[in-house]
Amino acid sequence: MGLHVEEFVPGHVTITRGRTVGEGDISLFAGLSGDHNPLHVDAAFCAETEYGGRIAHGPLSLSMAIGLMSQQNLIDGTAIGLLNVNWNFVGPVRIGDTIHACVTVQQARLSRKPGRGVVTLRLEVINQHGATVQDGTMTLLMKARDQASS
């Protein structure tokens, strides 16, 4: 079970495990999203670009970072909703890259409505070379501890 809003401590850092991006990830994401841009699905086209090969969709890597964060039991079962994402795509993620996320709690506060609060997290997506390829913040509506049982 994930953390409640009161358990998020500003400044606390969590490092996720890594995940290698495979061809299947990119193909499945292209099919799911309908984004068949040649940068993602056409090896011959990509060979002529500055990347020299296919790259992952930016939102795919963002989604993977959220999934890696979820596996740390930070938000599973306690997130009520995603309120905001402010994201920067700094560098490409290639097939075979292994990414992990560095998650830093920026803010956590109770809301006026009982039983909930707002948490802002900063995420950095880092590849196997230590380079930040994406970063940004996300704001989540989170469950609070049951005030009646306190």
PyMOL commands that set and color helices and strands:
alter all, ss='L'
color gray80, all
select helices_A, chain A and resi 5-7+23-33+38-41+43-47+58-70+147-149
alter helices_A, ss='H'
color red, helices_A
select strands_A, chain A and resi 13-15+19-20+79-89+98-110+116-126+132-143
alter strands_A, ss='S'
color yellow, strands_A
deselect
rebuild
show_as cartoon
